[in-house]
Amino acid sequence: MKRLFVFVLLSFFVFSSLYALGGSEKEADDNLAKGKDTLIVALDGEPQQLDPYAHSNQNGLVVSRLVYEPLFRSDLDGNISAWLATEYKMIDDTTLSLTLRDDVFFHDGSKMTAEDVAYSLKTAAESSFTSNLFGSIDTTAFQIVDDTHLIVKLKAPNAALISAMASYRCAVISKNYYENATSEERSRKPMGTGPMVFSKWVSGDRIELEANENYWSDKLAYDHFVARVIVEGSSRAIELETGGVDIAFNLPSTEWERIENNPKTRLISGNTQGVSFITYNSSIKPYDDYNVRAGLSYALNRDALVQIGWGGKALVADSYYSSTIIGHKATSLPGYDPEKAKELLKKAGYDEKNHLKLVYTTYDSTLNRNFSEAVQSMWTALGVVDCDIQFVDLAQYTTLNNSGAIAVSLMTNTAAINDPSAALLAWPIERTISIRHGDEKIQDYLDAGISTYDESKRKEIYGELQDYLASKLYTFPIAFPANAYGCSSIIKNLPFYPNVIPDLTLISF
């Protein structure tokens, strides 16, 4: 039996930070009183919700990671240790035995049992946001031996399952709470086993969490957590420099140098497990034509787009997932060649007299606006393409994307775990997003990769898949983005997380 021993958190020093509010709001908020040990972070947008299985937004996950916990934990090197589960055993390729802790309680005082874990894994397997990681679980075949022992059956082998169970996407939820709570309560009043308990959500302003006084493991270095919503990037940087926040996420590249050079702050940056790409909905005309997809791709100067969109703080993509992911392989992608672009579009029936008319849809942000307008300029410069840009808010974009209503867009997929199956989250045929390729060969590659436990064979499979995707151009990879967050110089134990969801439980001062 493969045994995992409980990972004990480092002892923490306590630091007291003050959160100042203005006007009557300040007077009304007793739980923000001076003298409390508080960690304050700045998010670049308000979370859509905090239900861990109903969204994939970074802002929400940064917060919910403190409320919910996974079965195992994984460090930055991929080493897995026990957490809510103390050990596992693969009985065979499709049968997993889990042993759970017997001293874990939800925030409402109820004890975590194998029934809750089975319910959590069933929810994860059925959610469109996590099914890529957990969809192999047979949700009809859980065997609950007793409160601390559970048998999980798989519909097919899943080489990435334990890694997924050690990620923030594996949130153990209370069956009783989840089944009886309204959708609004699940979204806005999360309830897990984690070190922080939900306290307050002031829409458009902040989310507050309080220390879990009955937490089963070591307490954190702070007793109070505040996530402030500060949309403007320069404002987040200023708040960090002036002490208004302790951590500022998603800092624009224009702010990196100043934060890095300030002795009171630190810049934490690196390449992410993400890829940004132009997506073509090839299930609809004219994007079902390879010549159209290839023509539009050859028209794009990716070196220039990386400078315009990311200020040069990104790598030009050479494949369909990042070099930070296991099994990455450089592929033959179209270079910048406007004449080749016009030649291919002419084959598809488009020329100076008959323009290709397309609508490019994306959600509105500074990066997306700058990038999208540059893409528009490159396409229209061909003289055979008319491109209209549709900017929408994030909620509307998500709805349109999930319904397949978007023809052309910029999309970024960031892998939750360091595994190709997570890096290729957008590609399964059953996904509802606008990458509607309908190509069964892609699904065959994905199925083969996830069901193969031999790492050398998995690498070979995913290498072939990356070459195949490059030959079809259902999407066109543009960049492997970098990301950066800034923090106060007094904060320790905050490394860069390539999945862009840092583990704030490890922070000390």
RORO-972709 format. One line per 3 residues: their letters; for each residue x, y, z of C-alpha. Coordinates in nm, 4 decimals. Layout:
<recs>
A = X/Y/Z | ...
</recs>
This chain:
<recs>
MKR = 0.0000/0.0000/0.0000 | 0.1266/0.3416/-0.0915 | 0.1179/0.5549/0.2240
LFV = 0.1129/0.9295/0.2484 | 0.1919/1.1016/0.5749 | 0.0167/1.4130/0.6900
FVL = 0.1976/1.7267/0.5873 | 0.2401/1.9523/0.8893 | 0.2319/2.3227/0.8223
LSF = 0.5254/2.5364/0.9241 | 0.4797/2.7302/1.2448 | 0.3810/3.0831/1.1764
FVF = 0.4752/3.4176/1.3195 | 0.1846/3.6522/1.3688 | 0.1644/3.9870/1.2046
SSL = -0.1028/4.2440/1.2677 | -0.2160/4.4515/0.9704 | -0.4866/4.7136/0.9774
YAL = -0.7636/4.7489/0.7244 | -0.8992/5.1005/0.6976 | -1.2409/5.1819/0.5653
GGS = -1.3870/5.5204/0.5048 | -1.6945/5.6960/0.6434 | -1.9820/5.5217/0.8165
EKE = -1.8741/5.1871/0.6735 | -1.5662/5.2007/0.8941 | -1.7711/5.2674/1.2049
ADD = -2.0106/4.9850/1.1270 | -1.7538/4.7118/1.0756 | -1.6589/4.5765/1.4167
NLA = -1.4901/4.2713/1.2631 | -1.2363/4.4983/1.0987 | -1.1341/4.6503/1.4279
KGK = -0.7766/4.7494/1.4862 | -0.5448/4.4953/1.6377 | -0.6657/4.1921/1.4480
DTL = -0.4205/3.9773/1.2602 | -0.5330/4.0401/0.9031 | -0.4176/3.9420/0.5556
IVA = -0.5511/4.1783/0.2907 | -0.5293/4.0946/-0.0789 | -0.6347/4.2857/-0.3893
LDG = -0.8263/4.1031/-0.6621 | -0.8614/4.2424/-1.0142 | -1.2332/4.1683/-1.0247
EPQ = -1.5193/4.0514/-0.8118 | -1.5602/3.6731/-0.8012 | -1.8639/3.5499/-0.9888
QLD = -1.9251/3.3118/-0.7017 | -1.7488/3.0900/-0.4476 | -1.9095/2.7542/-0.5232
PYA = -1.5954/2.5564/-0.6121 | -1.7792/2.3422/-0.8666 | -1.9659/2.6203/-1.0444
HSN = -1.6860/2.8431/-1.1702 | -1.3208/2.8512/-1.2740 | -1.2461/3.2187/-1.2100
QNG = -0.9107/3.2927/-1.0473 | -1.0493/3.5568/-0.8130 | -1.3060/3.3212/-0.6679
LVV = -1.0612/3.0323/-0.6366 | -0.8051/3.2438/-0.4469 | -1.0729/3.2990/-0.1827
SRL = -1.2413/2.9568/-0.1843 | -0.9044/2.7789/-0.1490 | -0.9023/2.9069/0.2103
VYE = -1.2544/2.7775/0.2797 | -1.2345/2.4353/0.1143 | -0.9667/2.1659/0.1238
PLF = -0.8599/1.8807/-0.1049 | -0.8015/1.5159/-0.0185 | -0.4259/1.5470/-0.0681
RSD = -0.1784/1.8295/-0.1079 | 0.0873/1.8848/-0.3695 | 0.3936/2.1045/-0.3504
LDG = 0.5430/2.2975/-0.6403 | 0.7609/1.9999/-0.7317 | 0.4581/1.7734/-0.7632
NIS = 0.5231/1.5808/-0.4412 | 0.1944/1.4619/-0.2967 | 0.1236/1.4354/0.0754
AWL = -0.1782/1.3433/0.2824 | -0.4372/1.5958/0.3875 | -0.8055/1.5162/0.4393
ATE = -0.7168/1.1700/0.3142 | -0.4329/0.9938/0.4948 | -0.3562/0.7256/0.2376
YKM = -0.4634/0.5726/-0.0911 | -0.4163/0.2450/-0.2710 | -0.4770/0.1666/-0.6379
IDD = -0.6284/-0.1813/-0.6081 | -0.6266/-0.2053/-0.9859 | -0.6314/0.0396/-1.2784
TTL = -0.9922/0.1361/-1.2104 | -1.0306/0.0871/-0.8341 | -0.9060/0.3343/-0.5734
SLT = -0.9200/0.2882/-0.1965 | -0.9148/0.6036/0.0207 | -0.8596/0.6327/0.3944
LRD = -0.9784/0.9581/0.5523 | -0.8981/1.1529/0.8659 | -1.1449/1.1041/1.1500
DVF = -1.0995/1.4445/1.3150 | -1.2177/1.6854/1.0455 | -1.5292/1.8991/1.0902
FHD = -1.7150/2.1310/0.8563 | -1.7670/2.4918/0.9575 | -2.1227/2.4115/1.0755
GSK = -1.9826/2.1620/1.3268 | -2.0761/1.8451/1.1384 | -1.8121/1.5754/1.0980
MTA = -1.6621/1.4995/0.7575 | -1.7307/1.1408/0.6551 | -1.6765/0.9152/0.3570
EDV = -2.0300/1.0004/0.2454 | -1.9315/1.3670/0.2113 | -1.6193/1.2729/0.0148
AYS = -1.8183/1.0495/-0.2206 | -2.0678/1.3321/-0.2729 | -1.7822/1.5769/-0.3402
LKT = -1.6217/1.3486/-0.5990 | -1.9598/1.2906/-0.7643 | -2.0125/1.6672/-0.7865
AAE = -1.6627/1.7148/-0.9266 | -1.7190/1.4448/-1.1886 | -2.0485/1.5973/-1.3029
SSF = -1.9486/1.9653/-1.3028 | -1.8555/2.1102/-1.6419 | -1.5753/2.3010/-1.4666
TSN = -1.4024/1.9943/-1.3206 | -1.5230/1.6977/-1.5259 | -1.2020/1.7023/-1.7281
LFG = -1.0178/1.6105/-1.4082 | -1.2747/1.3848/-1.2431 | -1.5045/1.2658/-1.5224
SID = -1.3525/0.9172/-1.5171 | -1.5124/0.8490/-1.1783 | -1.8108/0.6112/-1.1882
TTA = -2.0531/0.8158/-0.9808 | -2.2906/0.5189/-0.9418 | -2.0368/0.2817/-0.7884
FQI = -1.8989/0.4387/-0.4686 | -1.8519/0.1879/-0.1877 | -1.8638/0.3463/0.1574
VDD = -1.6950/0.0981/0.3887 | -1.7298/0.3162/0.6985 | -1.6946/0.6831/0.7916
THL = -1.3215/0.6874/0.7109 | -1.2932/0.4381/0.4249 | -1.4177/0.4744/0.0692
IVK = -1.3789/0.2737/-0.2524 | -1.3849/0.4804/-0.5734 | -1.4521/0.3025/-0.9026
LKA = -1.3424/0.4494/-1.2348 | -1.5093/0.4104/-1.5732 | -1.1608/0.4077/-1.7243
PNA = -0.8049/0.4434/-1.5916 | -0.7067/0.7990/-1.4963 | -0.3349/0.8618/-1.4636
ALI = -0.3897/1.2141/-1.3326 | -0.6532/1.1384/-1.0688 | -0.4367/1.1566/-0.7563
SAM = -0.2770/1.4791/-0.8784 | -0.6278/1.6179/-0.9330 | -0.7275/1.5109/-0.5814
ASY = -0.4275/1.7054/-0.4529 | -0.5314/2.0274/-0.6278 | -0.7540/2.3190/-0.5319
RCA = -1.0113/2.1807/-0.7792 | -1.0802/1.8927/-0.5385 | -1.2931/2.0681/-0.2781
VIS = -1.4500/1.8491/-0.0110 | -1.8009/1.9790/0.0470 | -2.0720/1.8910/0.2956
KNY = -2.3401/1.6722/0.1401 | -2.6016/1.7971/0.3844 | -2.5221/2.1643/0.3272
YEN = -2.4901/2.1348/-0.0486 | -2.8173/1.9454/-0.0897 | -3.0178/2.1785/0.1322
ATS = -2.8639/2.5150/0.0488 | -3.0045/2.7322/-0.2270 | -2.7972/2.8072/-0.5331
EER = -2.7464/3.1579/-0.3954 | -2.6181/3.0209/-0.0636 | -2.3775/2.7805/-0.2304
SRK = -2.2499/3.0651/-0.4474 | -2.2202/3.3382/-0.1853 | -2.1899/3.1591/0.1497
PMG = -1.9336/2.8817/0.1069 | -1.8981/2.6239/0.3846 | -1.6076/2.3797/0.3925
TGP = -1.3477/2.2336/0.6292 | -1.0708/2.4868/0.5645 | -0.8775/2.7136/0.8017
MVF = -1.0964/3.0149/0.7200 | -1.4723/3.0548/0.7638 | -1.6879/3.2748/0.5415
SKW = -1.7958/3.5953/0.7150 | -1.9162/3.8669/0.4786 | -1.9476/3.9616/0.1123
VSG = -1.9917/4.3309/0.0360 | -2.0749/4.3322/-0.3341 | -1.8339/4.5292/-0.5464
DRI = -1.6038/4.5927/-0.2501 | -1.4702/4.2947/-0.0496 | -1.5083/3.9442/0.0851
ELE = -1.4156/3.8651/0.4454 | -1.3165/3.5380/0.6099 | -1.2492/3.4598/0.9765
ANE = -1.0232/3.1992/1.1352 | -1.1773/2.8568/1.1895 | -1.1442/2.8158/1.5649
NYW = -1.2104/2.4423/1.5414 | -0.9660/2.3736/1.2594 | -0.8139/2.0269/1.2703
SDK = -0.4636/2.1366/1.1673 | -0.2323/2.4243/1.2601 | -0.3818/2.7709/1.2568
LAY = -0.2677/3.0208/0.9974 | -0.0508/3.3242/1.0571 | -0.3564/3.5485/1.0342
DHF = -0.7007/3.5416/1.1947 | -0.8831/3.7554/0.9437 | -0.8733/3.7628/0.5649
VAR = -1.0002/4.0394/0.3394 | -1.0165/4.0175/-0.0385 | -1.0667/4.3666/-0.1789
VIV = -1.1948/4.4211/-0.5323 | -0.9674/4.6720/-0.7082 | -1.0204/4.6471/-1.0818
EGS = -0.7639/4.8995/-1.2030 | -0.4138/4.7495/-1.2166 | -0.2292/5.0687/-1.1264
SRA = -0.4598/5.1159/-0.8277 | -0.3759/4.7664/-0.7009 | -0.0061/4.8510/-0.7289
IEL = -0.0512/5.1797/-0.5395 | -0.2501/5.0083/-0.2645 | 0.0311/4.7571/-0.2264
ETG = 0.2992/5.0246/-0.2092 | 0.1072/5.2335/0.0449 | 0.0183/4.9397/0.2697
GVD = -0.3514/4.9211/0.1846 | -0.3096/4.5574/0.0816 | -0.0525/4.2902/0.1580
IAF = -0.0788/4.1110/-0.1777 | -0.1896/4.2418/-0.5174 | -0.2784/3.9850/-0.7822
NLP = -0.2503/4.0082/-1.1606 | -0.0330/4.3160/-1.1731 | -0.0061/4.4694/-1.5224
STE = 0.3399/4.4371/-1.6752 | 0.3686/4.8166/-1.6670 | 0.3815/4.7984/-1.2871
WER = 0.6328/4.5147/-1.2500 | 0.9543/4.7151/-1.2497 | 0.8309/4.9667/-0.9948
IEN = 0.7085/4.6973/-0.7553 | 1.0317/4.5026/-0.7987 | 1.2476/4.8066/-0.7217
NPK = 1.0490/4.9208/-0.4179 | 1.2238/4.7984/-0.0967 | 0.8833/4.7681/0.0740
TRL = 0.7435/4.5279/-0.1869 | 0.8399/4.2118/-0.3756 | 0.7432/4.1056/-0.7270
ISG = 0.6609/3.7370/-0.7635 | 0.6447/3.6380/-1.1277 | 0.6933/3.3478/-1.3655
NTQ = 0.5577/3.1563/-1.6610 | 0.2164/3.0072/-1.6025 | 0.0656/2.6702/-1.6897
GVS = -0.1490/2.8542/-1.9400 | -0.1755/2.9176/-2.3108 | -0.3609/3.2009/-2.4825
FIT = -0.4953/3.1237/-2.8267 | -0.7266/3.2419/-3.0992 | -1.0158/3.0000/-3.1200
YNS = -1.2237/2.9327/-3.4291 | -1.5607/2.7627/-3.3933 | -1.5061/2.5071/-3.6678
SIK = -1.8570/2.3640/-3.6324 | -1.9942/2.6633/-3.8236 | -1.9131/2.8192/-4.1605
PYD = -1.6732/2.9467/-4.2732 | -1.4478/2.8219/-3.9928 | -1.5109/2.4608/-4.0882
DYN = -1.2738/2.5334/-4.3787 | -0.9077/2.4737/-4.2946 | -0.8032/2.7402/-4.5464
VRA = -0.9980/3.0046/-4.3519 | -0.8483/2.9029/-4.0181 | -0.4963/2.8806/-4.1596
GLS = -0.5330/3.2049/-4.3545 | -0.6373/3.3969/-4.0449 | -0.3516/3.2380/-3.8494
YAL = -0.0808/3.3267/-4.1026 | -0.1997/3.6884/-4.0878 | -0.1096/3.7256/-3.7197
NRD = 0.2296/3.8520/-3.6075 | 0.2577/3.6746/-3.2749 | 0.5798/3.8486/-3.1718
ALV = 0.4021/4.1831/-3.2042 | 0.0911/4.0528/-3.0279 | 0.2960/3.9368/-2.7293
QIG = 0.4422/4.2865/-2.7022 | 0.1043/4.4570/-2.7411 | -0.1023/4.2258/-2.5223
WGG = 0.1438/4.1286/-2.2510 | 0.4099/4.3992/-2.2747 | 0.6588/4.1347/-2.3812
KAL = 0.6001/3.9452/-2.0535 | 0.5054/3.6230/-2.2269 | 0.6577/3.3616/-2.4538
VAD = 0.5421/3.3130/-2.8108 | 0.3609/2.9799/-2.8024 | 0.5242/2.6924/-2.9861
SYY = 0.2555/2.4351/-2.9073 | -0.0827/2.3768/-2.7462 | 0.0277/2.3781/-2.3879
SST = 0.3037/2.5376/-2.1875 | 0.6579/2.4132/-2.1469 | 0.5844/2.4099/-1.7711
IIG = 0.3559/2.1098/-1.8339 | 0.4796/1.7513/-1.8552 | 0.5101/1.6286/-2.2140
HKA = 0.5269/1.9671/-2.3886 | 0.6468/1.9388/-2.7490 | 0.7322/2.2181/-2.9900
TSL = 0.5208/2.1982/-3.3065 | 0.5136/2.3506/-3.6551 | 0.2761/2.6445/-3.6261
PGY = 0.2187/2.9112/-3.8952 | 0.4602/3.2022/-3.8908 | 0.3699/3.5558/-3.9884
DPE = 0.3137/3.5551/-4.3659 | 0.0412/3.7947/-4.4953 | 0.0861/3.6798/-4.8563
KAK = 0.0374/3.3177/-4.7564 | -0.2677/3.4289/-4.5590 | -0.4244/3.5947/-4.8651
ELL = -0.3435/3.2909/-5.0802 | -0.5238/3.0560/-4.8417 | -0.8222/3.2857/-4.7998
KKA = -0.8485/3.3114/-5.1784 | -0.8683/2.9306/-5.1927 | -1.1600/2.9589/-4.9528
GYD = -1.3328/3.2069/-5.1859 | -1.2396/3.5403/-5.0283 | -1.0680/3.8256/-5.2102
EKN = -1.0849/4.2033/-5.2583 | -1.4348/4.1770/-5.4035 | -1.5710/3.9169/-5.1618
HLK = -1.4522/3.9864/-4.8095 | -1.4551/3.7424/-4.5218 | -1.6802/3.9049/-4.2625
LVY = -1.6233/3.7911/-3.9054 | -1.7229/3.8903/-3.5529 | -1.4558/3.8570/-3.2868
TTY = -1.5956/3.8364/-2.9333 | -1.4105/3.8753/-2.6056 | -1.4678/4.0055/-2.2547
DST = -1.3557/4.3573/-2.1875 | -1.0230/4.4116/-2.0121 | -0.7178/4.6240/-2.0824
LNR = -0.5196/4.3265/-2.2138 | -0.8061/4.1915/-2.4237 | -0.8864/4.5323/-2.5710
NFS = -0.5270/4.6078/-2.6746 | -0.4699/4.2566/-2.8063 | -0.8006/4.2335/-2.9919
EAV = -0.7646/4.5686/-3.1644 | -0.4185/4.4622/-3.2833 | -0.5609/4.1358/-3.4188
QSM = -0.8349/4.3299/-3.5941 | -0.5753/4.5562/-3.7554 | -0.3664/4.2628/-3.8816
WTA = -0.6672/4.0886/-4.0341 | -0.8154/4.3950/-4.2012 | -0.4713/4.4907/-4.3381
LGV = -0.5005/4.1913/-4.5720 | -0.7680/4.3790/-4.7658 | -0.9943/4.0734/-4.7787
VDC = -1.1218/4.0556/-4.4187 | -1.3771/4.2698/-4.2355 | -1.3554/4.2214/-3.8590
DIQ = -1.5961/4.3580/-3.5994 | -1.5014/4.3302/-3.2315 | -1.7703/4.2598/-2.9729
FVD = -1.6636/4.3417/-2.6148 | -1.8889/4.1979/-2.3441 | -1.8638/4.1562/-1.9684
LAQ = -1.7234/3.8335/-1.8273 | -2.0592/3.6856/-1.7282 | -2.2039/3.7428/-2.0758
YTT = -1.8888/3.6073/-2.2377 | -1.9124/3.2895/-2.0318 | -2.2751/3.2404/-2.1333
LNN = -2.2032/3.2984/-2.5014 | -1.8961/3.0768/-2.4954 | -2.0689/2.7877/-2.3227
SGA = -2.3559/2.8023/-2.5695 | -2.1217/2.7884/-2.8683 | -2.2401/3.1293/-2.9885
IAV = -1.8893/3.2709/-3.0290 | -1.7283/3.2328/-3.3709 | -1.3813/3.3769/-3.3063
SLM = -1.2244/3.4768/-2.9785 | -0.9170/3.4968/-2.7576 | -0.9183/3.2285/-2.4912
TNT = -0.6742/3.1410/-2.2158 | -0.6645/2.7982/-2.0566 | -0.4552/2.7592/-1.7421
AAI = -0.4032/2.4067/-1.6169 | -0.5042/2.3396/-1.2578 | -0.2421/2.0660/-1.2295
NDP = 0.0854/1.9913/-1.4019 | -0.0588/1.7326/-1.6370 | -0.1448/1.7376/-2.0104
SAA = -0.5021/1.6281/-1.9389 | -0.5566/1.9506/-1.7450 | -0.3592/2.1596/-1.9923
LLA = -0.5893/2.0394/-2.2706 | -0.9036/2.1197/-2.0748 | -1.0719/2.2919/-2.3679
WPI = -1.0445/2.0022/-2.6122 | -1.2756/1.7132/-2.5122 | -1.5686/1.6809/-2.7508
ERT = -1.8209/1.6899/-2.4665 | -1.7033/2.0347/-2.3556 | -1.9581/2.3073/-2.4205
ISI = -1.7202/2.5921/-2.4993 | -1.6868/2.7332/-2.8480 | -1.3981/2.5064/-2.9516
RHG = -1.6453/2.2784/-3.1262 | -1.4143/2.0803/-3.3481 | -1.6126/1.7533/-3.3498
DEK = -1.2899/1.5680/-3.4264 | -1.3093/1.2173/-3.2817 | -0.9364/1.1639/-3.3383
IQD = -0.8624/1.4330/-3.0793 | -1.0887/1.2577/-2.8321 | -0.9123/0.9280/-2.9036
YLD = -0.5771/1.0874/-2.8205 | -0.7174/1.2391/-2.5013 | -0.8691/0.9086/-2.3918
AGI = -0.5463/0.7223/-2.4603 | -0.3352/0.9787/-2.2746 | -0.5399/0.9858/-1.9573
STY = -0.5830/0.6089/-1.9379 | -0.2123/0.5278/-1.9733 | -0.0161/0.5067/-1.6475
DES = 0.3235/0.4597/-1.8151 | 0.4758/0.8096/-1.8258 | 0.6941/0.7503/-2.1328
KRK = 0.3957/0.6232/-2.3309 | 0.1841/0.9164/-2.2115 | 0.4514/1.1594/-2.3329
EIY = 0.4493/0.9942/-2.6756 | 0.0691/1.0122/-2.7010 | 0.0504/1.3768/-2.6050
GEL = 0.3374/1.4616/-2.8396 | 0.1425/1.3134/-3.1307 | -0.1679/1.5034/-3.0216
QDY = 0.0153/1.8368/-3.0170 | 0.1404/1.7714/-3.3728 | -0.2102/1.6781/-3.4821
LAS = -0.3648/1.9933/-3.3350 | -0.1036/2.2027/-3.5156 | -0.1997/2.0357/-3.8437
KLY = -0.5686/2.1223/-3.7999 | -0.5560/2.4752/-3.6518 | -0.8913/2.4579/-3.4786
TFP = -0.7213/2.7113/-3.2562 | -0.4047/2.9123/-3.3028 | -0.1742/2.9360/-2.9995
IAF = -0.0421/3.2874/-2.9458 | 0.1364/3.3081/-2.6113 | 0.2421/3.1322/-2.2964
PAN = 0.1585/3.4178/-2.0596 | 0.3589/3.5175/-1.7589 | 0.1843/3.6375/-1.4469
AYG = 0.2903/3.8409/-1.1499 | 0.1627/3.9340/-0.8118 | 0.3196/4.1701/-0.5677
CSS = 0.3407/4.1407/-0.1937 | 0.4707/4.3289/0.1061 | 0.8353/4.2562/0.1772
IIK = 0.7420/4.1191/0.5215 | 0.5519/3.8264/0.3707 | 0.7309/3.4932/0.3535
NLP = 0.6456/3.1585/0.1955 | 0.4703/3.2992/-0.1091 | 0.6404/3.1534/-0.4180
FYP = 0.5101/3.1828/-0.7723 | 0.2395/2.9300/-0.8562 | 0.2262/2.8445/-1.2283
NVI = -0.1452/2.7602/-1.1935 | -0.1923/3.1246/-1.0711 | -0.3871/3.0113/-0.7625
PDL = -0.1379/3.0579/-0.4774 | -0.1718/2.8666/-0.1531 | -0.2192/3.1453/0.0992
TLI = -0.2351/2.9020/0.3898 | 0.1446/2.8724/0.3896 | 0.2133/3.2422/0.4371
SF = 0.4122/3.3636/0.7346 | 0.5361/3.7110/0.8284
</recs>
